[in-house]
Amino acid sequence: MKLFRRVVAPVLLVATVALLFAACGGMSKEEYVTKVNKLMKQAEKDQQKLGKGTPTAADFQTLQGTVNHTADELDKINPPSEIKKQHEDLVKELRALSVPLKKFGDAMVKIQKDPKNMSTMLTQITPLNAEISKDVEALNKTADEMKKKGYK
């Protein structure tokens, strides 16, 4: 019985507290902000590595990979409960942004393979610009909601 009180009971208590902590959002506001900012800085670095001047198909494929990786890494984070919805929206919006980026990259590949495809591809690229803009606007809106809650 003494062994239970001295060893097993504290271990059970720590495990219970850890589970409760995870259920309440998993990490503190500061931990969350630090982790998300680190991910975003890495995404910015990856984006800056893209070619200067006219973007190539490879640039769009790299950008799409960066967006997907960032969404995957964010999806692994258990956010504080007060911004759980915004966090889920952020992941969803990044995944949505990835779709037109892929299509844009695919169109660029076709143009690079045969410049005669340019006029046809331009008619496909124009709506993709609007879709990308809409997705970026949604990301900015979610980021603003998070900032209003003190997550900067």
N, C-alpha and C positions, 0 to 999 in steps of 0.2 A: 504494500500500500504506500509506503514512503517513496518507493521508486516511482510509482505513478505520479505522486504529487510533485516530486522533484524533477522528473525528466519528461514523462509523457504528457502531463497536463500543460506545462509551458509550451511544448512543441505543438500540441493541439491548439492552444491559444494563439500562437504565432501564425499557424496555418489558417485559422479562422479569420484573424485580422487581415491576413494577406488576401484571402478570398473576398472579404468585405471590401477591401481597398480596390481590388480589381473590379468588383461589381459596381463601385461608385465612380468609375471612370478610369481607374488604373494609374493615372499619373497626375502629378500636380500641374498647375497652370504653367509654372516656370519650366518644368521638365518638357511639357508639351511644346511650348513656344521655342525652346532651345532645339528640340529635335526637328520640328517642322522647319524652323529657320535654316538649320543645317542642310536639310533636304533641298530646300529652295535655293540655297546658295550653290549647292552642287549642280542643280538643274540649270542655274544661270551660267555657271562655268561651262557646262556642256554645251549650252546654247551659244556661248561666245566662241567656242571652238569651230563653229560652222563657218563655212567659207564667206569671205567678204565679197561684196558686189552682188552679181546676180546669183541667187540661190540655185543649187543644182538638185537633181533628184536625190542624190546621196545626202544632201543637207536636210531635205524634208524627211528622209527615212531615219536619219540620226535624230532629228528633232522628235519624230514620232516615238522612237525608242526611248528617248529621255522622258517624254511625257508619260509613256506607259510605265517606265521604271519608277518614276516619282509617284504615280498613282498606286502602284503595287506596294511601295515602301510606306506610303501614307496609310494604306489599307491595313497594314500590320500594326499600326499604332492604336492603342486603346485610349481615346481622347477623354478629357474631363467631361463629365455628364452635361455640364451647362452648354457645351458647344458640340455635342455629339451629332446633332442634325447637320450643322454647318460642315463638320468634318466629313460626314458621309456625302454631303452635297459636293464638297471639294473633290473627293475621289471620283464620284460619278461624273462631274463636269470635266475632269481631266481625261477620263476614259472617253467621254463624248468628243472632246477636242481631238483625240487621237484618230478618230474615224476620218474626218475630212483631211487631216494631215496625210494620212496614208493615201487617200484618193488623189490628193494634190501631188504627192511624190510619184505615184503610179503614172499620172498624166505627164509629169515632167520626164519620166523615163521614156515614154512614147515619143515625146517631142524630141528628146535628145537622140533617139534611135533614128527617127525620120522627121526632119524639120517640116516636111510636107503636112504632117499631122497637126501643125500648130493651130491653124484656124479651127479645126474640129475640137482640139483640146482646149482652146481658149473658151469655147462655149461651155465646156465642162468646168473649167477652173473658176470662171466668174461666180457661179453660185457657191462654189466651195469657199471663196473669199468671204462671202456673206455668212456662211455657216461657221467659219473659223471666228469671224468677228463676234457673232452671237455667242459662241462658246466662251470666248475670252471675256465678253461682257458679263456672262453668268458667273465666271470665276471671280471677276472683280467685285461683283455684288456680294458674293459669299465672303470674300476677303473683307469687305467693308463691314458686313454683319459681325464677323469675328473681331474686328478692330473695335467696334462699338461695345463689345463685351470685354474689352481690355486685352485681347490677344493680338499682339503686334510683333 
